[in-house]
């Protein structure tokens, strides 16, 4: 005979009571937690992305600044030889095979030193030009400062010490070397040109480096959890 809804027979009550007792006395069940430990690969990917972003940003900034400098600096085919005195920024024009033959530590240290000095020189330009140009320079300098810190983070995550080297040149001295307006503009032109090459090569460096470094480690952890 079927039970009416809402009513339980004696056997049903017995089964229900047994199940409740069993659930209350179950041992603690292990819970599986998945934790991702961010290794050097994460820092390298972020640095690579920032380098590519700065490449894009520089194209806009360079166009605005070269127009501010005027002819012949803003002419597409203007490509003067680099003056021996324009040494405030390390030259990025080196043999590619020689560069690739360096250790990862040596390349990272060279990038860190170069961008530290470029940042110092760019800040010396910040007081020049229109309000729009000053705004773009300030924004670019903030992004470049982030790249310097990001490279330092990559070196730290790989166990490399930051390069000691000489301190970056103060902004006041960076602009004082020019003896006339044309040579000063020539220095600014080469500053942007070298920075463009550094960013292009750095993007390739970090792209190769992230392929050499193992991906983030996923850790599985068992935790006991009861009712």
N, C-alpha and C positions, 0 to 999 in steps of 0.2 A: 504494500500500500504506500503511495507517494505521500511525503510530508507536505503539509500546507506551508506556503511561504511564510518565513518568520519563525517557524517552529523547528526545533531540533530534537531528534530522538535521543535515547540514551546512548546509543552507539556513536552518534555524531558528536555529542558532548564529550565523549571519551577521546575521540580523535582530535577534537579541537584543543582539549586540555593538554594532550600529549605534545601537539605541535608548539603550543605556547611555551611549555616547559623546555622543549628542545632548543627553541630559539634563544631563550634567556640564558641557557647554559652553554651556548656555542663558544669555543675559544676565540680569542682575538684573531681576526683575519689579516694577513699581510696585504698592504696596499703598495702598488708599484708607482714610484715617482720617477719622472724623466727630467733630468736637469742637463742643460746644455752649457758647457764650460767654454767661454769665449777665449780662444787662443790667439796667437799672433796673426792668423789668417784673417780674423775679423778686423784688426787694426790696419792690416795691409789693404784690405778691400776699401775701407773708409778713406784711407790716404789716396788710393788710386782714384776713387770717385771725386775727391776734392781736387786732385790735380786736373782731371778732365774738366771740372767745373771752372777752375781758374783759367784754363786754356780758352774756354768760351768767353769768360768775362774779360780776358785781356784783349781779345779782338775788338770789343766795343771800346774799351778804355784807350787802346793804342790809336784807334781811328780818331777819337775825340782829341787826344793829346797832340797827335801829329798835326791835326788841323790847327790847333792852338799855336804850334811852333811855326806853321806857315811853310811856304816854299823855301827850299826844295824838299824839305823833310816830309811833306805830305804827298809827294809825287810817287806814284806806284813803282817806278823804275829807279828810284833813288837808292843806291847801294854803295855808300862810300867805304873806303878801307877803314878798319878800326885803328884809331890812333894809339900809340904806345902809352899815352898818358891815361887812357880810359881803363884803368885797372881797378876801379872801385868794385866792379862785379867780376868774379872769376869767369873766364871764358868757357862757354859750353861747347866750343868747337874743338873737339878732340877726336882722335881716331876711334871709330866705333869698336873695332876689334880690341884695341887697347883698353877701352872702357869696360867692355864685357869681360875682359881678362882679370879685372879687379875682383876682390872678394865682395860679398854682399855688404859686409861691414864698411869697407872702404867707399863703396858707392853711396851708401846711406849717409856716411859722414860728409862726403863731398856735397851731397844734396842739402844737408842740414846747414853747412857753412855758407853755401851759395845763397840759399833763400834768406838766411839771417842777414847777410850783407845787402841783398836786394831790398829787403824790407826796410832797412835803415835808409837806403838811398831813395826809395820811393817816398818815404815820409818827409824827405827834404823837399820833394816837389809839392807837398800838400798845400803850401801857402800861395801857390801860383795859379793863374788862370781864373776862369769864371766860377760861379757858385756851383754850376752843374759839374764842372771838371773836378772841383775840390770834393764834391760829394762822391763822385765815382772813385776818386783816388782813395778817399777814406774807407769806402766800402771794400775796395780791392785790398787795401792794407790789412783790414780786419780778417778777410778770407786768407790772405797770405800768412798772417800770424797763426791762424788755425792750422795751416799746412805745416809750418815749422814745429808746432806743438805735436801735430799728428806724426810727423817723422820721428820726433823724440820718443813718442809712445811706441812706435814700431821698433826702434832700436832697443828700448827697454824690454819689450816683450820677447825679443830675440836674445836678450842677455848681452847686448853691446853697450859699451859706455859712450856717453856723448862726447864728441870731439872737444878738446880743450881749445886749442887754436888761439889766435889773437882775437881780442874783442872786436865787435862790429864797429865800423867807423861812425862817429857821431854825425847826425844830420848836418850840423853847422859846418863841419869840415868837408863833408861829402860834396857840397855845392861850392865851396870856396876855392876849389882847384882851378876852375875855369878862369882864363885870363881875359876873355872877351865873350860877348853874347853868342857869337856863332859857335865857338868851341863849347860853351855851356849847352847849347842846343844839341850839338853833336854828341856830348856825353849822355844827354837824356835819350837821344835816338838809340844809342847803343845799349843803354840800360834796358829799354823795352825789347830791343832785338835779341839780346842775350837771354832775357827772361823768357821770351817766346820759345827759344831753343831749349832752355832748361826744362820748361814744363813739358815740351814734346818728348824729351828724352826720359824725364822722370816717369811719365805715364807708361812708357815701355818698360822701365825698370820695375815698377810696382806690379805691372801685369805679369812679368816673368816671375817675380818673387812670390806672388800669391799662388802660382802653380807649383812652386817648390815646397811651400809650407803646407803641412797636413791640415785638413779642415777642422772645424770645431769638434771637440770631444763630447759625445753624448754619454752621460753617466746614468745608469739605472740603479735606483736605490729602493730597497724594500723597507716599508714601515709597517709596524703592527698597529692595527686599528680594530677596536672592538665596538660593540653596539652600545 
